[in-house]
Amino acid sequence: MKYILWLLWLAFIVYALFIAPGNSPGNDPVFKELLTLQSKEPWLLTVFSWLGIFPCIYACLLLRKSVKTRGGRNGKHVPAWPFVLLSFGLGAFALLPYYAWTSPSRTGAAYEADVGEHSLTAERSKTGIARVAASKLTHLVLLLLTLGLAFYAVSQGNPERYAEAFNQSSFVHIMTIDFGVLTLLSTLAIFRDARDNRRAGYWAWLGLLPLAGPLLYLLAEFEQQ
């Protein structure tokens, strides 16, 4: 899995820089409209806004526990917060390296068991960020925002205009692929989190439901005693 994630990350970068069709951001009116939230197409605004919610969801998954690091090379640990912070601007470009770097190697079985035990017994972090990330109110607010934006796009948007922007704007093209990658990556994020917390692996399938799936997973979590 580690090498697949690294290859996906590199392929995404090459595609975004050299292959993606459409106008570059500097000559792209759609990009400028989205940055100023002045786009008249609800689907464009919705997907753009969802890409702001996604990093919040990953922050909830990765930062809500007192154990905020996972095993890296040579027994070192990789903190999640720098990748989460960068994901607010870079999306999957920032998160794919984290999940690739922290993927267990063939000799990492003992590490996996160790993390599972520690995630069950470690005390909750007392930092403000961890409390917000673990709060069911945070998860509920994010879910309501997600569903509200979905209703706005479905009721007011025109998918044909989005498809046109997808082909004409490199930014829209890349952000759409980024959204898809973040959705698929959330299945891995849920699977790892469920394993570390002794929850059933089938929860990972919720990751295929964009944004709402991971939030439902978080809302269904019971406080560990």
Helices and strands as residue ranges (DSSP letters): H 2-14, I 15-19, G 25-27, H 29-35, H 42-63, E 69-71, G 73-75, E 77-79, H 81-90, H 92-101, H 109-121, H 128-134, H 136-156, H 159-168, H 170-196, G 201-208, H 212-219
